[in-house]
Each structure stands twice: as C-alpha cells, then as structure tokens.
Amino acid sequence: MRRSLLFLPGNSPVMLQNGAVMPADALIMDLEDAVAPDQKDAARLLVTSALRTLDYSQEIIIRINASDSGHWQQDLTALVPCRPGAVMTTKSSVEAVKQTAELLTELERANQVTPGAIGIIALIETALGVEQAYEIATASERVSALFLGAEDLAADLRCERTKEGTEIFYSRSRLVLAARAAGIDAIDTPFTDVQDDEGIIADAELARSLGFSGKAAISPRHLSAINQVFSPRPEAIRYALAVMAALEQGKREGKGVVALDGKMIDAPIAARAEQVLTAAEKLGLLPER
C-alpha cells in the first residue's frame, strides 16, 4: 500500500539511515530538488550505498533528475542494479515517461533485473502535465501512480500556494480521475507546514475524500496522521463485513436482491466493501474470527 510516502534528501546520510525505521509505506530518495547541482554525483553514490547496505522494509522510490538534465541517465544507470521499486519522473510528460521506460528496459536487461520490475511514478507539477495526466498515466505499462507536485504547479499556474488548497482543487480532481481511469494509484502533494498538526489532518482528509490513494510527506512528523487518515476506519470495516455477510446470506437463500439496514446492496456498495476489506487485511485490521 502507498498511504504515506516520505521524502528523504539523497545527500543526507542521517536521513537515509533513519528512513529505515520510519513508519512510512514508501521512501522517496530525492536526487532532484533536494540536492544542489554540485552535489548530484555525491548524492547518487550515497543513495546507492544506502540501498546496498541498509535493510529497508518500505517500498523504495528514487526521484530522478529531469530527462532534459545531464543527470537522469546517470541516475538510472547507477540505481537500476539496486532494484528500487520505482523511479519518479520529474516534471513528467508523455515523452519523459517513454524515454525513462525505454532506458529502464535496457538497464534491466544489462543488470539481470526482471524485465518490468521497476515501476514509474509520474510526478505531475506543470499545467501541461495536468492537462495530459491520462496520456502520461498510460504512456507506459510501468506507470503505477500519478503524483501531484503542488509547489511547482502553483508557480507554473502563477498563483499563490495556500494551506486551504483552493488553487489546486481542480488539479487534484483531474489527477485522481486520470489515475483511476488508468487503473493506477493517485498520490497527493505534501503538506508543507511541518508544525501544523491540525492542518495535515485536514489536508489528508480532503485528499482522501477526493479519491487519493495516499499522501506524501516531507517530515516524519506527518506520517502518523497520514497513515491514520488513509487506513480504513473501524466503522467502515464493520459495515463492509456486514455487507459481505448479507450478500453471502442472500446467496445461500437464493435471493436476487439483498438489503442491509433497509438499504439495497447494489454493485457499487459491494465493490466498496471489498476495497475496504482488502485494505484492512493488508494492514492487519480485520477482527479475529
């Protein structure tokens, strides 16, 4: 699952080491924005060393430099042998995703990595990227998620980035629709006020209500709130179990139509119940029988 994704600067040995014990579902090791141009090579070496020596239980995602930079090919060449779960394309476009997918295929073959094992998470952080979100999501079978980068997007939109997020509401909705239409995850942008404990909960709740799969964080302090918001609630689990029990009873009794608490259980309700129980099972939240 990708409820919480924590950014780790690729040039910080302490954070890379501490990442192994963080309660995040995924770690994003950043070789791009978090690293100054003159530190790119050192950060790349540091990340590869960390992956070879530390025992990470989380999914590992590498945020590579932009495809029009002089670093992205070096990033992939160095990291593919380490077998990360995915790479994150920066300022994603259809062409950037295709180029990355092609180079991944070549490097996987050269390094005896299972073909297609390394996925792509497309970081959407421009107006054009939002407009082309579905095309980007389907540009390669490797794309497993769309990720909204609101800070760069706000700059591209020439608007102020606010805590309330009204300026990115359309972009959030557009990205979720594109991701779900493509059958992949949708990851929400980080909440950047590290000290606002109430704000992160409200922002995560909004993202969840829009259909996001999870949310990124730039601070470990936000992980607990994000994990809580994106985990099935006890009442939702109880209802989902009741729905599935009612359906099973209806099947045994040969009923074509089943109701629960006076409300008909139609296909969408059943599908949602299955989604809740699948997530709850993965997280070990189902009650013992």
Backbone torsions as a table, in degrees:
resi	resn	phi	psi	omega
1	MET	NA	155.2	177.9
2	ARG	-124.5	65.9	175.7
3	ARG	-74.5	-49.8	-175.6
4	SER	-125.5	134.6	-180.0
5	LEU	-130.2	117.9	-174.6
6	LEU	-102.6	126.1	175.3
7	PHE	-76.0	134.1	174.3
8	LEU	-125.8	123.4	177.5
9	PRO	-61.6	130.7	-176.7
10	GLY	-68.7	-12.1	-179.5
11	ASN	-104.8	17.1	-179.2
12	SER	-115.6	100.9	179.2
13	PRO	-58.8	-38.8	-178.1
14	VAL	-64.5	-46.7	-178.3
15	MET	-68.8	-36.6	177.2
16	LEU	-63.8	-39.1	178.9
17	GLN	-70.2	-44.4	-179.1
18	ASN	-67.9	-24.2	-178.7
19	GLY	-57.1	-29.7	-177.1
20	ALA	-63.2	-22.3	-178.1
21	VAL	-110.7	9.0	-180.0
22	MET	-80.4	143.4	-179.1
23	PRO	-81.3	47.4	178.1
24	ALA	-101.9	147.0	175.5
25	ASP	-72.9	-28.7	180.0
26	ALA	-144.9	149.9	175.6
27	LEU	-114.4	129.8	177.5
28	ILE	-105.0	105.2	179.0
29	MET	-85.6	113.7	-167.5
30	ASP	-93.6	117.3	174.6
31	LEU	-103.5	1.7	-174.0
32	GLU	-106.6	-97.9	-171.8
33	ASP	-59.2	-33.9	-175.5
34	ALA	-76.8	-7.0	-173.5
35	VAL	-120.2	126.1	178.1
36	ALA	-65.5	152.3	-177.9
37	PRO	-53.7	-37.1	-177.4
38	ASP	-81.4	1.1	179.3
39	GLN	-114.8	5.8	-175.9
40	LYS	-59.4	-48.6	-177.5
41	ASP	-63.8	-42.6	-179.5
42	ALA	-65.2	-40.4	179.7
43	ALA	-64.4	-40.7	179.0
44	ARG	-60.6	-44.6	178.6
45	LEU	-65.0	-38.9	-179.0
46	LEU	-65.9	-43.1	179.8
47	VAL	-65.8	-45.0	178.8
48	THR	-61.5	-39.0	178.2
49	SER	-64.3	-42.2	179.5
50	ALA	-62.3	-42.5	-178.5
51	LEU	-67.6	-28.2	-178.8
52	ARG	-85.4	-20.9	-173.6
53	THR	-114.7	-23.6	-177.3
54	LEU	-101.2	152.3	-177.6
55	ASP	-101.4	95.9	179.6
56	TYR	-92.7	131.1	175.3
57	SER	-92.3	-15.8	-177.3
58	GLN	-85.4	163.3	170.2
59	GLU	-65.5	137.2	-180.0
60	ILE	-106.2	126.3	178.2
61	ILE	-122.1	133.4	178.9
62	ILE	-108.3	118.9	174.7
63	ARG	-83.8	107.9	-177.0
64	ILE	-89.1	166.3	177.9
65	ASN	-74.5	162.7	-176.2
66	ALA	-60.9	149.0	-176.6
67	SER	-66.8	-16.0	177.0
68	ASP	-96.9	10.6	176.7
69	SER	-94.7	175.0	177.8
70	GLY	-92.4	15.1	-172.6
71	HIS	-119.1	-20.7	-167.7
72	TRP	-65.1	-37.7	178.1
73	GLN	-67.1	-39.0	176.7
74	GLN	-65.3	-39.0	177.7
75	ASP	-57.2	-51.5	-176.8
76	LEU	-66.9	-41.4	-179.6
77	THR	-60.2	-38.9	-178.9
78	ALA	-77.4	-35.1	-170.8
79	LEU	-92.0	-27.3	-178.5
80	VAL	-56.1	-42.2	178.1
81	PRO	-60.9	-19.8	179.2
82	CYS	-84.2	-6.8	175.7
83	ARG	56.3	57.4	173.5
84	PRO	-67.8	161.2	178.1
85	GLY	-68.7	-34.6	-178.1
86	ALA	-161.0	160.7	169.0
87	VAL	-115.2	149.6	-179.8
88	MET	-108.5	119.0	178.2
89	THR	-82.0	136.7	-176.5
90	THR	-93.2	140.7	-177.2
91	LYS	43.9	57.8	-169.2
92	SER	-62.8	140.8	172.0
93	SER	-136.2	169.0	178.0
94	VAL	-59.0	-44.8	-178.1
95	GLU	-65.6	-41.8	-179.7
96	ALA	-62.4	-41.7	179.0
97	VAL	-64.9	-43.3	-180.0
98	LYS	-65.0	-41.9	178.2
99	GLN	-61.7	-44.1	179.9
100	THR	-63.7	-43.4	179.9
101	ALA	-62.3	-40.9	-179.8
102	GLU	-65.1	-43.5	-179.7
103	LEU	-68.9	-37.0	176.4
104	LEU	-59.3	-42.2	178.9
105	THR	-60.2	-45.3	178.9
106	GLU	-62.5	-43.9	-176.0
107	LEU	-73.5	-35.4	175.3
108	GLU	-61.5	-44.4	179.5
109	ARG	-62.5	-40.9	-177.5
110	ALA	-71.6	-23.1	-175.5
111	ASN	-112.8	17.3	178.3
112	GLN	54.7	38.9	174.3
113	VAL	-96.7	138.1	-179.7
114	THR	-52.1	126.3	-178.6
115	PRO	-55.8	129.2	178.8
116	GLY	80.9	4.6	-176.4
117	ALA	-67.8	-30.8	-177.0
118	ILE	-95.3	118.6	-178.1
119	GLY	-84.8	177.1	176.9
120	ILE	-126.0	129.6	169.6
121	ILE	-108.6	120.1	-175.0
122	ALA	-91.1	114.9	177.7
123	LEU	-82.5	116.0	-178.1
124	ILE	-100.0	110.8	-174.4
125	GLU	-141.8	23.0	174.7
126	THR	-136.5	161.1	177.4
127	ALA	-61.2	-40.7	178.7
128	LEU	-64.7	-38.8	177.7
129	GLY	-61.4	-40.7	177.6
130	VAL	-63.4	-44.5	-179.9
131	GLU	-64.4	-30.5	-177.7
132	GLN	-104.2	20.5	-171.8
133	ALA	-56.1	-44.8	-178.5
134	TYR	-68.0	-40.5	178.6
135	GLU	-62.9	-37.7	177.2
136	ILE	-67.8	-42.3	-178.8
137	ALA	-61.8	-29.1	-177.2
138	THR	-108.0	12.8	-178.3
139	ALA	-71.5	-22.4	178.7
140	SER	-153.9	147.3	176.3
141	GLU	-67.2	-15.0	178.6
142	ARG	-73.7	-21.2	-175.8
143	VAL	-67.9	117.8	-177.9
144	SER	-111.2	-8.0	-180.0
145	ALA	-164.3	151.9	166.3
146	LEU	-106.3	141.5	-174.1
147	PHE	-129.3	123.9	-179.0
148	LEU	-86.9	124.0	175.0
149	GLY	-106.6	95.1	-168.2
150	ALA	-75.9	-28.5	-175.8
151	GLU	-67.0	-51.5	177.7
152	ASP	-66.0	-35.2	179.2
153	LEU	-63.1	-44.3	179.3
154	ALA	-60.0	-39.3	177.9
155	ALA	-64.3	-40.2	179.9
156	ASP	-68.6	-32.7	178.3
157	LEU	-80.7	-9.5	-179.0
158	ARG	61.3	45.4	178.2
159	CYS	-132.1	165.2	179.8
160	GLU	-81.3	137.0	176.2
161	ARG	-85.3	122.6	-176.5
162	THR	-119.5	161.8	176.2
163	LYS	-65.9	-35.9	-177.8
164	GLU	-67.2	-31.1	175.0
165	GLY	76.0	18.8	179.3
166	THR	-62.3	-29.2	-177.6
167	GLU	-70.7	-18.3	179.8
168	ILE	-114.3	10.4	-177.2
169	PHE	-59.4	-46.6	179.6
170	TYR	-62.9	-43.4	-178.2
171	SER	-63.9	-40.3	175.8
172	ARG	-59.2	-49.4	-177.8
173	SER	-63.4	-43.1	-179.7
174	ARG	-62.1	-41.2	-178.4
175	LEU	-67.4	-42.4	178.8
176	VAL	-61.7	-44.8	179.6
177	LEU	-60.1	-43.9	-179.5
178	ALA	-64.5	-44.3	-178.7
179	ALA	-64.6	-45.7	-179.0
180	ARG	-67.4	-36.3	176.8
181	ALA	-63.7	-31.6	179.1
182	ALA	-87.9	-6.4	178.6
183	GLY	76.1	31.4	-177.9
184	ILE	-127.4	175.3	-179.2
185	ASP	-74.9	155.6	173.0
186	ALA	-123.7	121.1	-176.4
187	ILE	-111.8	129.4	-176.6
188	ASP	-85.1	156.9	-179.2
189	THR	-66.0	152.6	177.5
190	PRO	-66.0	153.2	169.6
191	PHE	-93.2	119.3	-164.5
192	THR	-90.0	-8.5	177.7
193	ASP	-86.7	97.9	-174.4
194	VAL	-62.4	-29.5	-174.7
195	GLN	-87.4	-9.5	-174.5
196	ASP	-92.5	90.9	-177.2
197	ASP	-70.7	-32.1	177.4
198	GLU	-76.1	-36.1	-178.5
199	GLY	-63.9	-39.3	-179.2
200	ILE	-65.9	-37.2	178.5
201	ILE	-65.4	-45.8	-179.5
202	ALA	-63.5	-40.7	-178.6
203	ASP	-68.7	-39.6	177.7
204	ALA	-67.0	-39.3	177.6
205	GLU	-61.4	-41.7	178.3
206	LEU	-62.0	-46.5	-179.6
207	ALA	-60.5	-42.6	179.6
208	ARG	-64.0	-39.3	-178.8
209	SER	-66.5	-25.5	179.1
210	LEU	-83.1	-13.5	178.5
211	GLY	111.1	7.2	178.6
212	PHE	-65.6	148.0	178.5
213	SER	-78.6	-32.3	-176.7
214	GLY	-170.3	-172.2	-173.5
215	LYS	-145.1	142.3	177.8
216	ALA	-84.4	161.0	178.7
217	ALA	-140.2	147.3	173.8
218	ILE	-105.5	-2.2	179.5
219	SER	-136.8	135.8	175.1
220	PRO	-58.1	-23.5	-178.9
221	ARG	-60.2	-26.8	-176.4
222	HIS	-88.7	-8.9	-171.7
223	LEU	-64.8	-42.1	-177.9
224	SER	-60.5	-45.7	-179.4
225	ALA	-63.8	-43.2	-179.2
226	ILE	-64.0	-45.8	179.8
227	ASN	-60.6	-39.8	-179.8
228	GLN	-65.9	-45.6	-177.3
229	VAL	-64.5	-39.7	-174.8
230	PHE	-93.3	11.3	172.4
231	SER	-99.6	146.7	178.1
232	PRO	-60.0	133.9	178.7
233	ARG	-75.7	152.4	-179.1
234	PRO	-54.2	-41.5	-179.2
235	GLU	-66.9	-33.1	177.7
236	ALA	-69.1	-38.2	177.7
237	ILE	-65.3	-44.2	179.9
238	ARG	-61.2	-43.1	-179.5
239	TYR	-65.9	-42.2	-179.9
240	ALA	-62.6	-40.8	176.7
241	LEU	-63.3	-39.0	178.8
242	ALA	-66.4	-38.7	177.9
243	VAL	-61.5	-48.5	-177.7
244	MET	-66.6	-35.3	177.4
245	ALA	-65.9	-41.6	178.9
246	ALA	-63.5	-39.9	178.9
247	LEU	-65.6	-41.3	178.9
248	GLU	-64.6	-41.1	179.1
249	GLN	-65.8	-41.5	178.3
250	GLY	-61.9	-37.3	179.1
251	LYS	-66.3	-42.8	179.5
252	ARG	-63.9	-34.3	-178.2
253	GLU	-88.4	0.2	177.8
254	GLY	72.6	24.5	-179.5
255	LYS	-83.5	136.1	176.8
256	GLY	-84.9	-22.3	-179.5
257	VAL	-127.2	133.9	-177.6
258	VAL	-125.8	140.8	179.3
259	ALA	-124.8	152.8	175.8
260	LEU	-136.2	121.4	-178.6
261	ASP	55.5	37.6	176.9
262	GLY	80.8	2.5	-179.3
263	LYS	-115.7	133.8	-179.5
264	MET	-65.4	138.5	175.7
265	ILE	-94.5	103.0	179.5
266	ASP	-97.5	-178.5	-175.0
267	ALA	-60.3	-42.7	178.7
268	PRO	-62.3	-38.2	179.1
269	ILE	-65.7	-41.9	178.6
270	ALA	-64.7	-40.9	-179.6
271	ALA	-64.6	-41.3	179.1
272	ARG	-65.6	-39.5	178.0
273	ALA	-61.4	-41.8	178.3
274	GLU	-63.3	-40.0	178.4
275	GLN	-62.6	-44.6	-179.8
276	VAL	-62.1	-44.6	-177.3
277	LEU	-70.9	-33.2	176.2
278	THR	-63.8	-45.7	178.0
279	ALA	-64.0	-43.3	-179.2
280	ALA	-62.9	-37.7	179.3
281	GLU	-65.9	-42.7	179.7
282	LYS	-62.0	-33.1	-177.7
283	LEU	-92.7	0.8	-179.7
284	GLY	69.9	32.8	-175.7
285	LEU	-101.4	-2.9	-179.7
286	LEU	-73.6	140.6	178.6
287	PRO	-67.7	148.2	178.7
288	GLU	-70.1	142.8	-179.5
289	ARG	-109.0	NA	NA
